[in-house]
Amino acid sequence: MNRQWLAAVSLAPLLGATGTLVNASVIGACSVALIAVHHLAMKPLHQGLSPASQLTASVLLAAALVTCLELSLRAWALPLYQALSPYPALIAVQCLVFEHALGHSRRWRETGSVLLGFAALCIALGVSREVLAGWAGVRLAALLPGGLILLGLLLALYNRVCLQRAPSRRQGKH
């Protein structure tokens, strides 16, 4: 899976919609649900369509799913829709990037772990921004640059705690 494209496309909703824990959990849950539904709906279409038709069908399906999400948010959660404003529409682009990154191999386990990681990152960023901005009084955490700084700090913490170090050997020597 091409993680660079996924990271670049996911950055706008991740930073823009994670000002509070509620917004972060909603955008994370909506992203996971819409991408999963998009993939499940596209699976039978791949067999009967040409590659050009598959792309068109994928774009139309992603746009229809995001439109249904926005209309349902408007109908049942108008304050939440206003708080998230343009960011649910960007989930359609995430659906297309996932579709392109998976290709024909359909690695569902890897896709599921990436989606759950994205949702966990949304929630962690939302919690840290809300705690720092609301309770600790750090105004920068509520703004987009502060969200970017916190995202970098969370990823650095993840790399420090979870990833294993490379073996210490010199390059060029066996």
MORA-V63006 format. One record per residue. N is the residue number from 1. RES is the residue in three letters. OMEGA is omega in radians with two decimals (none if undefined). NEAR is the number of other C-alpha atoms within 8 Angstrom. D_LAST is the distance of its C-alpha to the last C-alpha in Angstrom with 2 decimals. Layout:
n=N res=RES omega=OMEGA near=NEAR d_last=D_LAST
n=N res=RES omega=OMEGA near=NEAR d_last=D_LAST
This chain:
n=1 res=MET omega=-3.12 near=4 d_last=30.75
n=2 res=ASN omega=-3.04 near=6 d_last=30.79
n=3 res=ARG omega=3.13 near=6 d_last=30.81
n=4 res=GLN omega=3.09 near=6 d_last=31.37
n=5 res=TRP omega=-3.13 near=8 d_last=34.71
n=6 res=LEU omega=3.12 near=11 d_last=35.68
n=7 res=ALA omega=-3.13 near=8 d_last=35.00
n=8 res=ALA omega=-3.12 near=8 d_last=36.96
n=9 res=VAL omega=-3.09 near=10 d_last=39.88
n=10 res=SER omega=-3.05 near=9 d_last=40.03
n=11 res=LEU omega=-3.10 near=8 d_last=40.10
n=12 res=ALA omega=3.09 near=9 d_last=43.82
n=13 res=PRO omega=-3.12 near=12 d_last=45.24
n=14 res=LEU omega=-3.12 near=10 d_last=42.80
n=15 res=LEU omega=-3.04 near=11 d_last=43.94
n=16 res=GLY omega=-3.01 near=9 d_last=47.52
n=17 res=ALA omega=-3.08 near=13 d_last=48.62
n=18 res=THR omega=3.13 near=16 d_last=47.09
n=19 res=GLY omega=3.11 near=13 d_last=49.60
n=20 res=THR omega=3.13 near=11 d_last=50.89
n=21 res=LEU omega=-3.13 near=11 d_last=49.72
n=22 res=VAL omega=3.14 near=7 d_last=52.28
n=23 res=ASN omega=-3.12 near=14 d_last=51.24
n=24 res=ALA omega=-3.13 near=16 d_last=47.53
n=25 res=SER omega=3.11 near=12 d_last=48.09
n=26 res=VAL omega=-3.12 near=8 d_last=50.40
n=27 res=ILE omega=3.08 near=15 d_last=48.10
n=28 res=GLY omega=3.14 near=13 d_last=45.15
n=29 res=ALA omega=3.12 near=9 d_last=47.30
n=30 res=CYS omega=3.12 near=9 d_last=48.83
n=31 res=SER omega=-3.13 near=11 d_last=45.47
n=32 res=VAL omega=-3.10 near=11 d_last=44.13
n=33 res=ALA omega=-3.10 near=8 d_last=47.43
n=34 res=LEU omega=3.12 near=12 d_last=47.96
n=35 res=ILE omega=3.12 near=12 d_last=44.47
n=36 res=ALA omega=3.12 near=8 d_last=44.73
n=37 res=VAL omega=3.11 near=8 d_last=48.24
n=38 res=HIS omega=3.14 near=13 d_last=47.20
n=39 res=HIS omega=3.12 near=10 d_last=44.47
n=40 res=LEU omega=3.14 near=8 d_last=46.79
n=41 res=ALA omega=-3.13 near=8 d_last=49.51
n=42 res=MET omega=-3.08 near=9 d_last=47.32
n=43 res=LYS omega=3.12 near=8 d_last=45.91
n=44 res=PRO omega=-3.12 near=8 d_last=49.08
n=45 res=LEU omega=-3.12 near=9 d_last=49.60
n=46 res=HIS omega=-3.07 near=9 d_last=46.35
n=47 res=GLN omega=-3.02 near=6 d_last=47.72
n=48 res=GLY omega=-3.07 near=6 d_last=50.98
n=49 res=LEU omega=3.04 near=9 d_last=50.23
n=50 res=SER omega=-3.12 near=7 d_last=48.69
n=51 res=PRO omega=3.11 near=6 d_last=45.70
n=52 res=ALA omega=3.11 near=7 d_last=48.05
n=53 res=SER omega=3.10 near=8 d_last=50.44
n=54 res=GLN omega=3.12 near=11 d_last=47.69
n=55 res=LEU omega=3.12 near=8 d_last=46.83
n=56 res=THR omega=3.13 near=8 d_last=50.53
n=57 res=ALA omega=3.13 near=8 d_last=51.04
n=58 res=SER omega=3.12 near=12 d_last=48.07
n=59 res=VAL omega=-3.13 near=10 d_last=49.45
n=60 res=LEU omega=3.12 near=8 d_last=52.95
n=61 res=LEU omega=3.11 near=9 d_last=51.86
n=62 res=ALA omega=3.12 near=13 d_last=49.81
n=63 res=ALA omega=3.13 near=9 d_last=52.77
n=64 res=ALA omega=3.13 near=8 d_last=55.20
n=65 res=LEU omega=-3.14 near=11 d_last=53.21
n=66 res=VAL omega=3.09 near=13 d_last=52.87
n=67 res=THR omega=3.08 near=9 d_last=56.57
n=68 res=CYS omega=3.09 near=8 d_last=57.51
n=69 res=LEU omega=-3.12 near=9 d_last=55.42
n=70 res=GLU omega=3.12 near=11 d_last=57.08
n=71 res=LEU omega=3.11 near=8 d_last=60.54
n=72 res=SER omega=3.06 near=9 d_last=60.09
n=73 res=LEU omega=3.10 near=11 d_last=58.88
n=74 res=ARG omega=-3.07 near=9 d_last=61.94
n=75 res=ALA omega=-3.00 near=7 d_last=64.27
n=76 res=TRP omega=-3.12 near=6 d_last=63.13
n=77 res=ALA omega=-3.06 near=9 d_last=61.16
n=78 res=LEU omega=3.11 near=9 d_last=62.49
n=79 res=PRO omega=3.09 near=6 d_last=61.40
n=80 res=LEU omega=3.09 near=9 d_last=57.85
n=81 res=TYR omega=3.13 near=11 d_last=57.96
n=82 res=GLN omega=3.12 near=7 d_last=59.19
n=83 res=ALA omega=-3.13 near=8 d_last=56.48
n=84 res=LEU omega=-3.11 near=11 d_last=53.71
n=85 res=SER omega=-2.98 near=7 d_last=55.51
n=86 res=PRO omega=-2.96 near=6 d_last=53.29
n=87 res=TYR omega=3.06 near=12 d_last=50.06
n=88 res=PRO omega=3.12 near=13 d_last=50.88
n=89 res=ALA omega=-3.14 near=9 d_last=51.34
n=90 res=LEU omega=3.09 near=9 d_last=47.69
n=91 res=ILE omega=3.09 near=12 d_last=46.67
n=92 res=ALA omega=3.11 near=12 d_last=47.63
n=93 res=VAL omega=3.08 near=9 d_last=44.84
n=94 res=GLN omega=3.09 near=13 d_last=42.39
n=95 res=CYS omega=-3.13 near=13 d_last=43.71
n=96 res=LEU omega=3.11 near=11 d_last=43.09
n=97 res=VAL omega=3.07 near=11 d_last=39.55
n=98 res=PHE omega=3.13 near=10 d_last=38.75
n=99 res=GLU omega=3.14 near=10 d_last=40.43
n=100 res=HIS omega=-3.08 near=7 d_last=38.42
n=101 res=ALA omega=3.13 near=8 d_last=35.07
n=102 res=LEU omega=-3.10 near=10 d_last=35.60
n=103 res=GLY omega=-3.11 near=7 d_last=36.57
n=104 res=HIS omega=-3.08 near=4 d_last=37.55
n=105 res=SER omega=3.09 near=5 d_last=34.88
n=106 res=ARG omega=3.09 near=6 d_last=36.84
n=107 res=ARG omega=-3.03 near=7 d_last=34.27
n=108 res=TRP omega=-3.13 near=6 d_last=36.92
n=109 res=ARG omega=3.11 near=6 d_last=34.86
n=110 res=GLU omega=3.11 near=7 d_last=32.57
n=111 res=THR omega=3.12 near=8 d_last=35.71
n=112 res=GLY omega=3.14 near=8 d_last=37.47
n=113 res=SER omega=3.10 near=8 d_last=34.73
n=114 res=VAL omega=3.12 near=8 d_last=34.62
n=115 res=LEU omega=3.11 near=9 d_last=38.43
n=116 res=LEU omega=3.05 near=9 d_last=38.68
n=117 res=GLY omega=3.10 near=8 d_last=36.10
n=118 res=PHE omega=3.11 near=9 d_last=38.24
n=119 res=ALA omega=3.11 near=13 d_last=41.36
n=120 res=ALA omega=3.10 near=9 d_last=39.85
n=121 res=LEU omega=3.07 near=8 d_last=38.77
n=122 res=CYS omega=-3.10 near=14 d_last=42.32
n=123 res=ILE omega=3.12 near=13 d_last=43.86
n=124 res=ALA omega=3.11 near=8 d_last=41.62
n=125 res=LEU omega=3.10 near=14 d_last=42.34
n=126 res=GLY omega=3.12 near=16 d_last=46.03
n=127 res=VAL omega=-3.09 near=10 d_last=46.31
n=128 res=SER omega=3.11 near=9 d_last=44.60
n=129 res=ARG omega=3.14 near=15 d_last=46.69
n=130 res=GLU omega=3.13 near=14 d_last=49.88
n=131 res=VAL omega=-3.11 near=9 d_last=49.30
n=132 res=LEU omega=-3.09 near=12 d_last=48.43
n=133 res=ALA omega=-3.04 near=13 d_last=51.16
n=134 res=GLY omega=-3.01 near=8 d_last=53.91
n=135 res=TRP omega=-3.11 near=7 d_last=53.58
n=136 res=ALA omega=3.09 near=7 d_last=51.68
n=137 res=GLY omega=3.10 near=7 d_last=53.47
n=138 res=VAL omega=-3.04 near=9 d_last=50.44
n=139 res=ARG omega=-3.13 near=8 d_last=51.98
n=140 res=LEU omega=-3.12 near=8 d_last=48.80
n=141 res=ALA omega=3.14 near=14 d_last=47.32
n=142 res=ALA omega=-3.11 near=12 d_last=50.10
n=143 res=LEU omega=-3.12 near=9 d_last=49.35
n=144 res=LEU omega=3.09 near=9 d_last=46.71
n=145 res=PRO omega=3.08 near=8 d_last=44.66
n=146 res=GLY omega=3.06 near=10 d_last=44.63
n=147 res=GLY omega=3.10 near=13 d_last=43.46
n=148 res=LEU omega=3.10 near=9 d_last=40.54
n=149 res=ILE omega=3.12 near=8 d_last=39.66
n=150 res=LEU omega=3.08 near=12 d_last=39.97
n=151 res=LEU omega=3.09 near=9 d_last=37.84
n=152 res=GLY omega=3.12 near=8 d_last=35.03
n=153 res=LEU omega=3.11 near=8 d_last=35.50
n=154 res=LEU omega=3.11 near=9 d_last=35.54
n=155 res=LEU omega=3.07 near=8 d_last=32.34
n=156 res=ALA omega=3.09 near=8 d_last=30.65
n=157 res=LEU omega=3.09 near=8 d_last=32.00
n=158 res=TYR omega=3.13 near=9 d_last=30.73
n=159 res=ASN omega=-3.13 near=8 d_last=27.19
n=160 res=ARG omega=-3.03 near=7 d_last=27.38
n=161 res=VAL omega=-2.92 near=6 d_last=28.88
n=162 res=CYS omega=-3.06 near=6 d_last=27.68
n=163 res=LEU omega=3.14 near=7 d_last=24.21
n=164 res=GLN omega=3.13 near=4 d_last=21.17
n=165 res=ARG omega=3.08 near=4 d_last=18.72
n=166 res=ALA omega=3.11 near=4 d_last=15.23
n=167 res=PRO omega=-3.10 near=4 d_last=12.54
n=168 res=SER omega=3.03 near=4 d_last=11.98
n=169 res=ARG omega=-3.10 near=5 d_last=8.49
n=170 res=ARG omega=3.07 near=5 d_last=8.22
n=171 res=GLN omega=3.08 near=4 d_last=8.11
n=172 res=GLY omega=3.12 near=4 d_last=6.68
n=173 res=LYS omega=-3.11 near=5 d_last=3.77
n=174 res=HIS omega=none near=2 d_last=0.00
